[in-house]
């Protein structure tokens, strides 16, 4: 069958996904029958299709004449098999049959009577712009192409992918969503902290809990149950989902889930308010380090009007770091509305004694950082706030080494620091209120948004992000998918701002490996174990942006050439 042969369609199951597909097919000029489970459900659904050409019935036999029949009933294997068996009994042998099963594969469900079954997979029907399309072994390329062409007529971008549980992007994103729900369940973060961290730290349009609300918490739990059975412990549904479902809070469709869509957020811990009388801005800020993060952070302070001192190990490194900052600034004069500070660079560490705020941005090595904080604790003046930018080490390690833990706080900037709006403000068990208030105030003065979090490895964003990168690298390592398709589906189907291979190249494979090792050491869970491909990237020097963007794609291309040779 070709796309020109598809003149009529039927959609069985008119929940969120089925209703959206029926509307799209009808709008594309394809006469469409919607089939509900019973007469009452059909009657309720008719009002949702007012103004469209979708005809609603409860008799599955009326789908029998359609050229393409899409099964879109809830995500349980028994329900889908029963519907697919009914379609096989009543439908035409030459019709295309498609399932929306996300966890069961098309190959599994083909046993219900259609060996040529196709599987249509996506994340959120409310924001449907792209889909993944997989096929059972008995399906022909011609049928997959014909249905893909039909979907494109409805305005959807189509990616043909291997037939696996959760497909590619939905499984990757559901891993993050479930991890966020677990963090909420364990009290590691409240609703708004999690939402803001992923929106501002990762560029998501919506936070993970709001995405779950949009999918429907009952639907999300069904999907996670299926992925848990097929893909392992990472997908065990967080208990908070069952608790919310049990009291009827299903997300946006019921008016309440993690958020209350009538009055505001619920089931959350409040974002920490700022101090009632903000402390005075530090007069002098010293940034210790000369790498990308150090120069980026110095640029941020300079743009905000601070007297900024870059302290490097040598005068040569100090001069190069200062040049990097100056080159990043837009010309000699400040932009309109910008109050430019002053910049000094030096290897003379005596300047640390005069700083009101010291921001450490040296190599991510425990011994190096502890040594520096021991020095800062000894030479910095009383009341100076000492901040670490660590992304994987506990702030308490630096605090203990300083001998003055009440003055030590974490300020985790994201790379590139001048562009990324989020700063994680990390309090150790012994961080004092004055240091914490100063940190929040400084972040606001920098024009950033601070999210306060406890001193646990990975904080908020990295704890969620790095298992996702591991999952993506596992797909590449096992040749499930190539980097171009992986990045494409992650962006268009998964809603990610950039694909995982480009994200890893931006972070740097060496940085990612250090973070992964620390996460795995501290938590001992499989999802944090550094994958073999990440180790290979570091060993072969494919670090990403740091080495001229020679990263994941270049390494995999070279490996493929070696295999052919």
Secondary structure as GFF3:
##gff-version 3
##sequence-region A 1 565
A	DSSP	three_ten_helix	3	5	.	.	.	ID=ss1
A	DSSP	beta_strand	8	12	.	.	.	ID=ss2
A	DSSP	alpha_helix	16	27	.	.	.	ID=ss3
A	DSSP	beta_strand	31	35	.	.	.	ID=ss4
A	DSSP	alpha_helix	39	46	.	.	.	ID=ss5
A	DSSP	three_ten_helix	47	49	.	.	.	ID=ss6
A	DSSP	beta_strand	55	57	.	.	.	ID=ss7
A	DSSP	three_ten_helix	60	63	.	.	.	ID=ss8
A	DSSP	beta_strand	68	71	.	.	.	ID=ss9
A	DSSP	alpha_helix	77	90	.	.	.	ID=ss10
A	DSSP	beta_strand	96	99	.	.	.	ID=ss11
A	DSSP	alpha_helix	106	109	.	.	.	ID=ss12
A	DSSP	three_ten_helix	110	112	.	.	.	ID=ss13
A	DSSP	beta_strand	118	121	.	.	.	ID=ss14
A	DSSP	three_ten_helix	125	127	.	.	.	ID=ss15
A	DSSP	beta_strand	130	135	.	.	.	ID=ss16
A	DSSP	alpha_helix	141	153	.	.	.	ID=ss17
A	DSSP	beta_strand	157	160	.	.	.	ID=ss18
A	DSSP	alpha_helix	169	185	.	.	.	ID=ss19
A	DSSP	alpha_helix	191	202	.	.	.	ID=ss20
A	DSSP	alpha_helix	208	215	.	.	.	ID=ss21
A	DSSP	alpha_helix	217	231	.	.	.	ID=ss22
A	DSSP	three_ten_helix	233	235	.	.	.	ID=ss23
A	DSSP	alpha_helix	239	246	.	.	.	ID=ss24
A	DSSP	three_ten_helix	252	254	.	.	.	ID=ss25
A	DSSP	beta_strand	259	260	.	.	.	ID=ss26
A	DSSP	beta_strand	264	265	.	.	.	ID=ss27
A	DSSP	beta_strand	284	288	.	.	.	ID=ss28
A	DSSP	alpha_helix	292	303	.	.	.	ID=ss29
A	DSSP	beta_strand	307	311	.	.	.	ID=ss30
A	DSSP	alpha_helix	315	328	.	.	.	ID=ss31
A	DSSP	beta_strand	343	346	.	.	.	ID=ss32
A	DSSP	three_ten_helix	349	354	.	.	.	ID=ss33
A	DSSP	beta_strand	357	360	.	.	.	ID=ss34
A	DSSP	alpha_helix	366	379	.	.	.	ID=ss35
A	DSSP	beta_strand	385	388	.	.	.	ID=ss36
A	DSSP	alpha_helix	395	402	.	.	.	ID=ss37
A	DSSP	three_ten_helix	405	407	.	.	.	ID=ss38
A	DSSP	beta_strand	408	413	.	.	.	ID=ss39
A	DSSP	beta_strand	422	427	.	.	.	ID=ss40
A	DSSP	alpha_helix	433	445	.	.	.	ID=ss41
A	DSSP	beta_strand	449	454	.	.	.	ID=ss42
A	DSSP	alpha_helix	461	477	.	.	.	ID=ss43
A	DSSP	alpha_helix	483	492	.	.	.	ID=ss44
A	DSSP	alpha_helix	500	507	.	.	.	ID=ss45
A	DSSP	alpha_helix	509	523	.	.	.	ID=ss46
A	DSSP	three_ten_helix	526	528	.	.	.	ID=ss47
A	DSSP	alpha_helix	532	539	.	.	.	ID=ss48
A	DSSP	three_ten_helix	545	547	.	.	.	ID=ss49
A	DSSP	alpha_helix	552	564	.	.	.	ID=ss50
###
